[in-house]
Amino acid sequence: MSKKYAFLFPGQGAQAPGMAKDIAESSAAAKKVIDDISAITGLDMAKLLWESTPEDLARSDNSQIAITAASLATMAALKEKGIEPSSAMGFSLGEFPALYAAGVLSFEDVVKVVRQRGIIMQKVCEEIAAKSEGRAPGMTAVLGLSQEQVKALVEPIEDAYAANMNSDKQTVVSGTFDALDKVEAAAKDAGARRAVRLKVAGPFHSPLMQDAAVEFEKFLADVKFNNPKINLFSNVTGGKVIDGDQAKKAAVLHLTHPVLWTDEEACLAGVIKEDGVENSAVLEVGPGKVLSGLWGQTEFGAGIAATPVNTAEGISNL
């Protein structure tokens, strides 16, 4: 029986200058992905990926297309090796490479969609910051408290929202600059191990991104979303994606609704159990290793580890 692979795609924050460079240099398929994305977007993707400063890469209009390019290039190199997914899910931005992996979006469409999504989100974040006299909105990771504790903690704080359900002991909160100051103080008072402001461009997955959702929905109007060809999981529902219509609606809701990552992990674990742990592998496809770490913190991680795949050597060792 052939091995079943689950691909996890990282989200914004995983970016780093130089990502996927060795993969593109060692894989013709990966290099073609980078070149094709350059042609579709009009951007010099090689320069963006490998010569940008961390500050430039942190912008949503740069990081989203760059991370997607790195993830798609890595996936192409894996395909060269005969490794393709039977399940896919992505964290936040990573859901879009997952949509491509599942056949929901074409290559050209996923590139165009991610590029426009990043532009829209960057613009809205800058508008929010301007209204706050330059005190940029963002996200704070609260470590050491349960999801329910964090939800209760942020409820009385205006413009603060539990946004990313990363693990039982790690929840990310979105909000305005001042709201996050209050969240961080309240978290420490509640006994949190740490409350860390993240290097992201805005208050993602919260109602503060409603303007971006409205604009993104208009852009998606004419984009075709097919039914998934493999198991595909949704940040918005925490479960399997049923069809293309649901995926399209979720792509818009995605901007204003929390990422139910722990629910998705449990859903994927159920699929792996059905397929057989000994016949399955979980790969984090793209820059970083955050998702592998989160998977390792779950009860499922003890039975099957997630492997970060972000270098040419890592691919060759599979």
Secondary structure per residue as TSV (DSSP state, phi and psi in degrees):
chain	resnum	aa	ss	phi	psi
A	1	M	-	360.0	132.5
A	2	S	-	-72.4	149.8
A	3	K	-	-70.2	143.2
A	4	K	E	-99.5	125.2
A	5	Y	E	-108.6	132.9
A	6	A	E	-105.5	124.7
A	7	F	E	-100.1	127.7
A	8	L	E	-108.6	128.2
A	9	F	E	-110.6	126.8
A	10	P	-	-72.5	161.7
A	11	G	-	-108.2	-170.6
A	12	Q	T	-60.6	139.8
A	13	G	T	109.1	-19.3
A	14	A	-	-83.5	-8.3
A	15	Q	-	-66.4	148.6
A	16	A	-	-156.9	138.5
A	17	P	T	-55.3	135.3
A	18	G	T	93.3	-1.7
A	19	M	T	-62.6	136.7
A	20	A	T	68.2	8.3
A	21	K	H	-62.8	-48.0
A	22	D	H	-67.4	-29.6
A	23	I	H	-67.7	-44.5
A	24	A	H	-66.4	-31.6
A	25	E	H	-75.2	-22.7
A	26	S	H	-106.2	-7.6
A	27	S	-	-130.3	120.2
A	28	A	H	-62.8	-37.2
A	29	A	H	-66.3	-40.4
A	30	A	H	-66.8	-42.5
A	31	K	H	-62.1	-38.7
A	32	K	H	-62.7	-38.0
A	33	V	H	-59.6	-46.9
A	34	I	H	-61.7	-44.8
A	35	D	H	-64.3	-41.4
A	36	D	H	-66.3	-38.8
A	37	I	H	-66.4	-37.4
A	38	S	H	-59.4	-44.0
A	39	A	H	-65.4	-39.7
A	40	I	H	-71.5	-40.9
A	41	T	H	-92.0	-21.5
A	42	G	-	79.8	6.9
A	43	L	S	-95.4	151.0
A	44	D	-	-85.5	92.0
A	45	M	H	-66.2	-34.9
A	46	A	H	-60.8	-43.7
A	47	K	H	-66.8	-42.9
A	48	L	H	-63.1	-44.4
A	49	L	H	-71.0	-38.6
A	50	W	H	-113.8	-9.0
A	51	E	H	-125.0	-1.2
A	52	S	-	-73.3	155.0
A	53	T	-	-80.1	158.8
A	54	P	H	-56.4	-34.6
A	55	E	H	-66.5	-42.9
A	56	D	H	-65.5	-40.7
A	57	L	H	-69.1	-21.9
A	58	A	H	-73.4	-20.3
A	59	R	S	-65.4	138.4
A	60	S	H	-58.9	-37.1
A	61	D	H	-70.8	-15.4
A	62	N	H	-103.0	-46.6
A	63	S	H	-66.0	-37.9
A	64	Q	H	-66.0	-46.0
A	65	I	H	-72.1	-32.5
A	66	A	H	-68.8	-45.5
A	67	I	H	-64.6	-41.2
A	68	T	H	-62.0	-42.8
A	69	A	H	-60.4	-44.6
A	70	A	H	-63.5	-40.9
A	71	S	H	-67.9	-44.4
A	72	L	H	-67.3	-36.4
A	73	A	H	-65.1	-41.8
A	74	T	H	-63.8	-41.4
A	75	M	H	-63.5	-38.3
A	76	A	H	-64.5	-39.4
A	77	A	H	-66.8	-37.1
A	78	L	H	-65.2	-39.8
A	79	K	H	-62.7	-37.5
A	80	E	H	-57.0	-32.7
A	81	K	T	-87.2	0.2
A	82	G	T	87.4	14.3
A	83	I	-	-105.8	114.0
A	84	E	-	-130.8	153.3
A	85	P	-	-81.7	148.7
A	86	S	S	-106.6	-12.6
A	87	S	E	-142.0	148.3
A	88	A	E	-147.0	141.0
A	89	M	E	-155.8	150.8
A	90	G	E	-133.5	147.8
A	91	F	S	-88.0	116.2
A	92	S	G	57.0	-117.4
A	93	L	G	-49.5	-36.6
A	94	G	G	-59.0	-15.4
A	95	E	H	-66.0	-23.3
A	96	F	H	-76.4	-44.8
A	97	P	H	-57.5	-33.4
A	98	A	H	-65.9	-38.7
A	99	L	H	-61.6	-38.7
A	100	Y	H	-67.9	-44.4
A	101	A	H	-59.4	-32.2
A	102	A	T	-88.8	0.4
A	103	G	T	79.7	10.8
A	104	V	S	-74.5	-40.9
A	105	L	S	-116.4	142.7
A	106	S	-	-71.3	166.2
A	107	F	H	-59.2	-49.9
A	108	E	H	-62.8	-40.4
A	109	D	H	-68.2	-41.1
A	110	V	H	-65.3	-35.3
A	111	V	H	-65.8	-47.4
A	112	K	H	-64.6	-40.9
A	113	V	H	-65.5	-46.8
A	114	V	H	-65.0	-40.9
A	115	R	H	-60.0	-46.7
A	116	Q	H	-70.0	-37.1
A	117	R	H	-59.1	-45.2
A	118	G	H	-63.2	-41.3
A	119	I	H	-63.7	-46.5
A	120	I	H	-62.3	-46.4
A	121	M	H	-66.4	-38.5
A	122	Q	H	-62.9	-43.0
A	123	K	H	-62.2	-46.4
A	124	V	H	-65.3	-39.5
A	125	C	H	-62.0	-40.0
A	126	E	H	-67.6	-35.5
A	127	E	H	-65.7	-41.4
A	128	I	H	-64.3	-42.7
A	129	A	H	-63.5	-39.3
A	130	A	H	-62.7	-39.7
A	131	K	H	-67.6	-20.6
A	132	S	T	-104.0	23.8
A	133	E	T	56.4	40.6
A	134	G	T	85.2	-3.6
A	135	R	-	-83.0	93.2
A	136	A	-	-66.0	139.8
A	137	P	-	-70.4	169.4
A	138	G	E	-177.7	-146.1
A	139	M	E	-143.3	145.8
A	140	T	E	-126.7	130.4
A	141	A	E	-89.4	124.7
A	142	V	E	-103.8	119.4
A	143	L	E	-112.1	136.8
A	144	G	S	98.6	0.6
A	145	L	S	-119.3	152.6
A	146	S	-	-72.4	163.2
A	147	Q	H	-58.0	-41.9
A	148	E	H	-65.6	-37.9
A	149	Q	H	-63.0	-41.9
A	150	V	H	-68.0	-41.6
A	151	K	H	-59.1	-42.6
A	152	A	H	-67.5	-36.2
A	153	L	H	-66.7	-39.0
A	154	V	H	-86.0	-17.2
A	155	E	T	-55.2	-43.6
A	156	P	T	-80.3	-3.9
A	157	I	S	-95.2	117.0
A	158	E	T	-64.2	138.4
A	159	D	T	65.2	30.1
A	160	A	E	-128.1	136.9
A	161	Y	E	-144.1	134.4
A	162	A	E	-67.8	118.2
A	163	A	E	-114.7	-39.7
A	164	N	E	-125.1	116.3
A	165	M	E	-89.9	81.2
A	166	N	E	-74.2	-43.1
A	167	S	E	-162.5	178.6
A	168	D	T	-63.9	-21.9
A	169	K	T	-122.9	16.3
A	170	Q	E	-145.7	114.6
A	171	T	E	-129.1	135.2
A	172	V	E	-101.5	134.7
A	173	V	E	-110.0	135.2
A	174	S	E	-101.9	150.8
A	175	G	E	175.6	177.9
A	176	T	-	-70.9	166.6
A	177	F	H	-56.1	-48.5
A	178	D	H	-68.4	-37.4
A	179	A	H	-63.7	-39.7
A	180	L	H	-68.6	-33.1
A	181	D	H	-57.3	-43.6
A	182	K	H	-67.5	-39.7
A	183	V	H	-61.6	-45.2
A	184	E	H	-64.0	-40.5
A	185	A	H	-66.5	-44.3
A	186	A	H	-65.5	-37.2
A	187	A	H	-64.3	-42.9
A	188	K	H	-64.8	-39.7
A	189	D	H	-64.2	-30.8
A	190	A	T	-83.5	-1.9
A	191	G	T	97.0	15.6
A	192	A	-	-61.2	144.2
A	193	R	S	-67.6	-42.0
A	194	R	E	-152.8	156.3
A	195	A	E	-136.9	108.4
A	196	V	E	-117.3	122.7
A	197	R	E	-71.0	127.8
A	198	L	-	-89.4	155.3
A	199	K	-	-89.3	69.3
A	200	V	-	-125.4	165.6
A	201	A	S	-86.3	-8.0
A	202	G	S	-172.8	-177.4
A	203	P	-	-88.0	67.5
A	204	F	-	-66.3	155.6
A	205	H	S	57.3	41.8
A	206	S	S	-144.5	163.2
A	207	P	G	-58.9	-17.6
A	208	L	G	-64.2	-15.2
A	209	M	G	-99.1	19.2
A	210	Q	H	-60.6	-40.2
A	211	D	H	-60.9	-38.2
A	212	A	H	-66.5	-39.4
A	213	A	H	-63.0	-40.9
A	214	V	H	-62.2	-45.3
A	215	E	H	-69.7	-38.7
A	216	F	H	-67.3	-37.3
A	217	E	H	-61.0	-39.9
A	218	K	H	-63.6	-41.2
A	219	F	H	-64.4	-37.2
A	220	L	H	-77.6	-9.0
A	221	A	T	-50.1	-41.9
A	222	D	T	-101.6	8.5
A	223	V	-	-88.8	130.9
A	224	K	-	-85.2	126.1
A	225	F	-	-109.7	114.2
A	226	N	-	-84.1	166.9
A	227	N	-	-71.4	142.1
A	228	P	-	-65.0	141.7
A	229	K	S	-93.7	-13.4
A	230	I	S	-134.1	176.9
A	231	N	E	-62.5	126.3
A	232	L	E	-133.5	136.7
A	233	F	B	-119.3	149.7
A	234	S	-	-111.5	133.1
A	235	N	T	-61.3	-35.8
A	236	V	T	-72.7	-42.1
A	237	T	T	-98.2	-23.1
A	238	G	S	78.7	2.9
A	239	G	S	-126.8	-166.8
A	240	K	B	-69.5	146.0
A	241	V	-	-81.5	127.7
A	242	I	-	-80.9	-47.9
A	243	D	-	-156.2	178.5
A	244	G	H	-64.0	-36.0
A	245	D	H	-62.2	-43.7
A	246	Q	H	-64.2	-40.6
A	247	A	H	-62.5	-38.6
A	248	K	H	-68.0	-44.1
A	249	K	H	-63.4	-41.0
A	250	A	H	-65.9	-31.7
A	251	A	H	-61.6	-30.4
A	252	V	H	-82.4	-48.4
A	253	L	H	-59.3	-29.1
A	254	H	T	-47.7	-36.4
A	255	L	T	-72.7	-27.2
A	256	T	T	-115.8	-4.8
A	257	H	S	-111.7	153.6
A	258	P	-	-69.0	157.1
A	259	V	B	-87.5	112.2
A	260	L	-	-90.3	63.2
A	261	W	H	-66.2	-40.7
A	262	T	H	-65.1	-34.0
A	263	D	H	-66.0	-40.9
A	264	E	H	-63.4	-42.0
A	265	E	H	-59.2	-42.0
A	266	A	H	-65.4	-38.3
A	267	C	H	-66.3	-43.8
A	268	L	H	-62.8	-40.1
A	269	A	H	-60.4	-35.4
A	270	G	H	-64.1	-40.3
A	271	V	H	-65.0	-43.2
A	272	I	H	-62.0	-39.9
A	273	K	H	-61.8	-40.4
A	274	E	H	-66.3	-39.9
A	275	D	H	-74.7	-25.5
A	276	G	-	102.4	120.2
A	277	V	G	-57.3	-39.3
A	278	E	G	-69.0	-14.5
A	279	N	G	-108.0	13.8
A	280	S	E	-127.9	155.8
A	281	A	E	-145.3	142.0
A	282	V	E	-112.9	122.5
A	283	L	E	-120.6	132.5
A	284	E	E	-91.6	109.1
A	285	V	E	-102.1	101.1
A	286	G	S	137.5	-174.5
A	287	P	S	-66.1	148.6
A	288	G	-	83.2	-176.8
A	289	K	S	-145.6	22.4
A	290	V	H	-61.9	-45.5
A	291	L	H	-68.0	-34.1
A	292	S	H	-63.2	-39.5
A	293	G	H	-65.8	-42.8
A	294	L	H	-64.2	-41.6
A	295	W	H	-60.9	-39.9
A	296	G	H	-64.9	-21.5
A	297	Q	T	-82.9	-9.9
A	298	T	S	-86.3	168.1
A	299	E	S	-67.2	-21.6
A	300	F	S	-78.8	-27.3
A	301	G	T	-61.9	-25.1
A	302	A	T	-69.4	-28.7
A	303	G	T	-87.0	-32.2
A	304	I	S	-149.3	120.9
A	305	A	-	-81.1	153.3
A	306	A	E	-97.1	136.0
A	307	T	E	-109.1	121.1
A	308	P	E	-68.6	133.5
A	309	V	E	-123.0	95.0
A	310	N	-	-140.3	14.0
A	311	T	S	-139.8	159.7
A	312	A	H	-63.1	-38.0
A	313	E	H	-63.9	-41.2
A	314	G	H	-60.6	-39.9
A	315	I	H	-66.6	-42.8
A	316	S	H	-66.9	-23.7
A	317	N	T	-84.3	-9.4
A	318	L	-	-72.0	360.0
